[in-house]
Amino acid sequence: MKEIPKRTGFKTPPGYFEGLAERIQDRMQEENASKFSKEEGFAVPEAYFENLEKKILKKSGVQETPVIQLRSYRNYMYAAATVAAIFVLVIGLQWNQSRTISFDDLGEGDITSYFESQELQLSSYEIAEVIPVTNLDINEFIESGMDDEHIMDYLEDTIDDLDEFNINLDEAYQ
């Protein structure tokens, strides 16, 4: 590519930019004053805008029509809202109802684990005082299926001195 010469060939007269802004403003004011007259060019007749709308409607052929109110759907909306509220209320009440749990719903393992996990510090005698004897049947204890071996193991674990009960222990249990 060719290099662009540093001299372009254009020159400005000396002192050209001094007072340039004032000269331009003076010239514009002179031109504007001669182009526009001091009086307004347009005039509106008196009471022109007061009857303008009626005149336009008369020329266009559009006539004012009376407003007829359509059937109100407000009563239908109220009825639909009432039905929806009743539906939500009925479903909500049935959903929030919880079945009451009774003692019969608990399993024997649940009761045992509860007493084992809680430190109630109740002895077996205190628990026996709370349980009503009238509902118990002797056959429930007889048919419990406990072996003598299990009973002896229990007594060995819980009682310090077996001699108090005057029980003769076999050699297998010592």
Buried (B, 14 or more C-beta within 10 A) or exposed (E): EEEEEEEEEEEEEEEEEEEEEEEEEEEEEEEEEEEEEEEEEEEEEEEEEEEEEEEEEEEEEEEEEEEEEEEEEEEEEEEEEEEEEEEEEEEEEEEEEEEEEEEEEEEEEEEEEEEEEEEEEEEEEEEEEEEEEEEEEEEEEEEEEEEEEEEBEEBEEEEEEBEEEEEEEEEEBE
